[in-house]
Amino acid sequence: KRNDRSRVKIYSHAVVPLLAPCSKYTYDYLKIKLIGGSYELSEVDDIVTALHSILSCLGLRCKDIGKLKEIVMPECIDRPRFKPLAGYSPISNVQEYSDLDIDIRFIDVMMTMNAKEAALNIYKYGKHASIFKDDERQMLSLRDLAITTGRQIVPSFSLFEKYYAKEGLNFADALINLQLESPVSSASEDQRKTLVVHALKYEVLYFSSLQKLHEAVEGCRSPDQSRYITGQEQWDIAAAMMVGSTQRDGGDRDGDLLFQLGAAHCSQFHTCDTSSEEALINEKIEESLYAGSYLIQQRSCDALATYVKNIETYLQVPLIQATLSSAVKNSALPMATGDSSLAAGYIYSRSILPYIDDVDRKAAKTISKNLNFQFEVDPVTDGYIAVFNAFKSAISKMSLDCKDVGYMDPGYSVCESPSSSGYRRYLGSQLTFLFVGGICLFFH
């Protein structure tokens, strides 16, 4: 406010690096404006507001910072207890669970700095999320979620146990510990980081959210009033684990978890809402979350269980899209590449392959072979069309609607019949283009 740029630069070097795990958008913005010094006086209020927005990430509140008496400043507003989760408004305070994504971003930063021991400690013991347990506040760690026996309540967890055992795959906890503790690896440092961070997002929190959804159904059916109330909270906890703390409504790209995965791929697969730019599959998830919240209050537990099944199906869509996108990208990579996309595609595929294997083992083998994390042969050795065809075969036997997955230009689709898929929309757009072009040429 006093335009003392030299002091701003000094102080910002102490503060801005701490914001890297909080919000990528806010961090990048403040890094450019404050450390880079490229701000105008007219932007100062926006910068102050941005700083206010990340106080909760640092464990601070507005009263901790205070306000200047002599200078007019933008009002500091603490993070609301019932902050919306993208387009869904919870009825429970689930901030701590939504803040698990901050721990993941912290692990990302620590691994980037090659501070694996610090990353391992955050994974094992937690940093930003705490809950009341046994009448005391305790840290909630990502590892607690990765190894909990509570996952058994999810019917599809048996598919994962069966598939991982058959394929000799480690569950997420073993995979994460290996990458954080092993001093030597054939993988590049970027790949090791991607294996850990993506396993946390798309394996650990994915199953944790499913677990909470099923626990909510269990609570809905319980005659015990206390357990019923807990069930309502568990529904919102599931939403928090899907969405995270930074995802906003609409086509925003500042999130990090499964919800963001859908937002990140809807444009590539032509599955964005044309008016809001939000991923259509995310809109279905939000609608289902609202419906489920209402059904719990009405004790319509069988209907609630149906919505849980629907949400699990919807969550598979961005995982499939990400796997397909990785197959296309990785097909252009050389053998023994150090590109992080090889690791990303592997984790995406691990999260969906048990479902595929349950209905089409041949398709699962094709997908696994081409998305495997290996350095002996070229990535996607059969070509990405083989991966698309494998998904096409499997999805036709699943409850999932192939049109939710969409298609990639020039018309690559996972629907059995082009006439019933996104391919029809693609062809329609091309025919329209040719038709309009022909009219213009005729009148020219």
N, C-alpha and C positions, 0 to 999 in steps of 0.2 A: 504493500500500500504506500510505503514511503519511497518506492522506486530505488531502493538501495540494492542494486543488482549484484554488487560484489558479495555482500552478506548472503543474499539469496542463493548465490552459487555455492558458497561455502556450506551453508546449512543443508541445502538440497542434496549435497554429496553424502551427508550423514543420514538423511531421511529416505530419499527416493529408492535406494537399493533395497531397503526393507519392504518396499511395496511390490517387489517383483512377484511374490506368490499370491498377492491379494487379487489383482485384476489386471490381466494383460493390457486391456485397453487403457485403463487409468494409469498404469505404470508407464506405458509407452508415451502417453500424452504428457505426463509430468516430467518424464526424462527429457523429452524434446523441449518443453517450455522452460523448465527450471535449470536442469544441468546444461542444456544447450543454450539457454538464455535467449531463446527466440520467441519472446512474448511481447505483446503490446500492453500498455497500461489499461486499455479497454478490456483486456482478457483476465485481469487480476481476479475479479470476482469469480469467474469460471474456474480459475486455478484453485482458489480457496475452497470453493464448493467441491471440487474433485478431491482435495485433501480431506475434507470433512467426510466424504463418502467411504473412505477406507479406514476410518478410525476403529471401527469394530473389529476389523481384521487384525489390528495391532493390539487388541484387547483394551481399547480406550473408549471413553465416552466424551461427549461435548463438555461436560463439567470438568473433566480432567484438563482440558485445554484452556478453558475460560475464554474471555473475549476482551478486546482492547476497549478502553473507555473513551479514548479520544478520537478513535477512527471508526467510521461506519463499516461494518463487515457483513457479508452474507450470513443469514441465520444458520447456525449449526443445528441439525436435526438428527437425533440418534436413530439408529436403525430400528424400525418398528419390530415389536415382538412377533407379530404375525405377518412378516414380510411375504408378499406374493412369491411363489415359485414359478417363474415365467408367467403363464396365463392362468395358473391355478392358485387360489387363495386358501391356505390351510386354516383349519379352525383350532389347531394346536400350535404351541410354540415349539418348532422343530429346528430352530436356528443352529443348534449344536451339530445336528446331523447334516444339515446342508453345508456346514463349514468343513466337512471332511474333504471337500475338493481343495481347500486351502492346504491341507496336509499333503495332498498329492502334488500340488504345484510346488510346495516346499521341497519335497523329495526330488522333483524334476530339477529345481535350481541346485540343490546339493549335489546331485549326480553330474550336472553340467560343470560344477566346480570341482569334480572328482573327490567330493567329500562323502564317500560311500558310507562310512561309519555313522556320520550324522544322519544320512538318509535312512539307514537301517534303524537307528534309534527312534526316528519319527515314525517309521512303519510299526515298530514293536510297541512303542509306549505312547504315541500320540503327541499332539502339540496344541491344536486349536479347538478340539471338540471335547467337552466334558459332560457327563451325565450323572444324575443321582442314582446310586446303586448301594443297597444295604445301608440306607440312611446317611450316606455321605457322598460328596461329589468326587467322582473319579474320572480320570482321562479315558476317553474312548479312542482306541487305536484301530487302525485299519487291519492289523493282524488279528485283533479280536474278532473282526467280522470274517476274515479269511479262513479261520479255523473253527468257528463255532459249529457245534453239532446241531444247532437250530435249523440249519439248511435242510435237514431231513424232512422238514414239514412241506417242502416244495416237491410235488410229485415228479417233476422232470429232473430233480437232482439225481435220481437213480440212473437216468440216461447218461448223465455226465460221469458218474462213478463207473458204469459199465464201459463206456467208450474209452475213458482215460486209461482204465486198467487194461483193456484190450490192446490199445495202441501204445502202451508204455509211457504215457504222458504224466508229467507232474501236475498236481493241482497248483493253483496260483501261489500258495504260500511257499512251496518248495521251489518253484520257479523264481520267485522274487528273492528269496534267501540266497539262492545260487548266484544270481547276478550281483547281489550286493556284497556277498562274502567271498566269492571266488576271486583270487588275485589275477588269474590268467584266463583268457577266453579267446576263442577264434573270432568272436563278434567284435565289431567296433564299439567304441564308447557310446556313440549315438544309438547304436542298436541295443546295447545293454540297457540304456536309459529308457528307450522306447518299450522294451519288453516289460520292464518294471512298471512304468507309468500306465501303459495301456492295460496291463493285467489288473492293476488296481481299479481302473475306470470301468473296464468292460467285462471283467470276470468277478472281482470281489464285490464291487458295489452293485453290479447287475444282479448277482444272486442274493445279495443282502436286501435289495429292494423287493425281489420276489418273495423272500422269506417274510418280510414285514407285511406284504399284501396278504399272504396266507395266514399269518398270525392275526391279522385284522378280521378275517373271516371267522377264525376260531374264537376271537373275542366277541364278535357279533352273536355267535351261537351260545355263548356261555351264559348260564343263569346268574352267575356272580356279577353284581353291578360294577365292582371295581375292575374286574377283568374286561367287562364290556367297554368301560371308559378307556381302558388301556388300548383296546382294539381300535377305537376312534383315533387315538394318537398314532398308533402303528401305521394306519393308512396314510397319514400325513408324513410320517417318517419315510415311508417308501417313496413318496413323491420327492422328498428332499434329497434322497439318494440318487434319484434319476436326474434331477434338475441341477442341484448344487446351489451355491450362494451368489453367483454372479450372473446367471442366465436371466435375461429380461424377456418380456413378452414380445411377440412378433418375430421378425426375421433377424433378431439380434444374433451376433456371432461372438459374444464375449463369454459364453459359458464354456464348460469343460467336460461334462459327463455325457451320458447316453442321449439326453435331450439335445445337446449341442451336436452330437454325431448326426442326428437326423437333420438338424438345421444346416450342417455343413455340406450335406450331400444332396439336398432336395433340388438344388439348381442343376447339378450334374445329371440327375435322373428325372428331371422334369416333373417333380412332385412337390413343388412349392405352391402355396396358395397365391394366386395372381394378384389379389388385393392386399393381403397382409404380408406377403413374402415369407410367411411361416411355413415350415414343413407340414404338409397335410397330415402326415402320420403323427406329428406332435399335437396337432389339433385333435386328432382322435384320442390320443392319450389324455390330454387335458379334459376332454368331454367325459371320458371314462372315469377319471379321478373325481370330477364333480359328481357324477352319477353315483359312484361308490360311496362318497362322503354322505350323500343324501340317503342312500340305502342302509348304511349303518345306523343312521339316526332313526330310520323307520323299522329297523330290525328285519329287513328283507334280506336275509342272509344267503338264501339260495341264489337270488338274483345277483347279490354281491359276488358270490363265487364265480358266476358267469363272467362278470366284468374283470375279475382277476385273470381268468383264462384269456380274455380278449387283450388285456394289457400285455401279458407275456408274449402273445403273438405279435402285437404292434412293436414291441421292443426288439423283436427279431429283425424287423425291416431295416433299420439303420445299420445293424451288424452285417446283414447281407449286402447292402449297398456298399459299405466300406470294404468288404471282402472283394466284391467285384471291381471296385475302383482300384484297389491294390493290385489285383490280378492284371489289369490293363497297364498300370504304371510299372509294375515289376517285370512284366514281359519284355520291357526294353532295357532292363538292367543286365550287366555282365555277370558271369559266374564269379562267386566269392566277393560279391559287392559288399561294401560297407555302408550302403544306403539304409537309413532307418526305416524306409518303406517296407523292406523285407521283413523286419521284425513286426511292424504294424500289421501287415497282412496276415502274418502267422497268428497273432493274438485275436484279430477279428475272426479268423476262421475257426480257431479253437472254441470261441464262444458260441458258434452256430453249428459246428459239425456234429455234436451229439444228437441234435434234432434231425439233421439230415440223415445220419447213419441209421436212425430208428425207422425211417421209411424207405431209404434207398441206399444200400451199402455201396453199390457200385459208384453212385454219384459222390458219396462221402470220400471214397478212395481217390477219385479224380481230384476233388477239391483239396484234400489233404496233401496229395502228391505235389500239386502245383503251388500251394501256398505254404509249404513246409519251410521251416527255418533251417536251411542247410547251405553248404558251400561246395558241394561236390559236382553239381550240374547247374546249368543255367536256370534261373528262376522261371517259374511258369513254363516248364519245359514242353508241355503239350499245347501251349498257346492259350490266350485268355478266352477264345471262343469255346474251347473245351470246358472251361470253368463255367461260362454262361450256360452251356448246354446241360452241364451236370446240375446246376441249380434249377434249371427249367424242368428237368426230369423229377427232381425231388419235390419242388414246390407244388407241382401238380397233385402230389399225394398228401400235402399238408393242409391244415385249415387256413393257412395264410393266403391272402388275395395277392396274386402276382402283380396286379395293377398298383398296389401300394408300393411295390418296389420300384416300379417305373421302368424307364429304358434309358440307354445312353446313345448319343449320336454315334454313328448313323443308323439308329434303330435297333441296337443290340438290346434284346429283351429276354426276360426269364419266363414269359408267358408261352404256353404251348401253342396257341394259335395267334399269329400276327393280327388277325381281325379282331381279337378280344383283348389286345394288349396296348401298351403305350406305343407300339410300332404303328398302330393304326393312326394315332394322333400325329406321329412323325410324318407318315405318308400324307396324311390330310394337309398338314402344313406345307409340305412340298408341292402338292397338287394345287393348293390355293395360290402359292407363290407363282407357279407356272401359269395358272389360269389368269391371275391378275396381270402378270407380265405379258401374256398374250393379248389381253384387252388393250393394255397400254401401247403395245406394238401396233395393234390394229388401228387405233386412233391416231397414232403418230403418222 
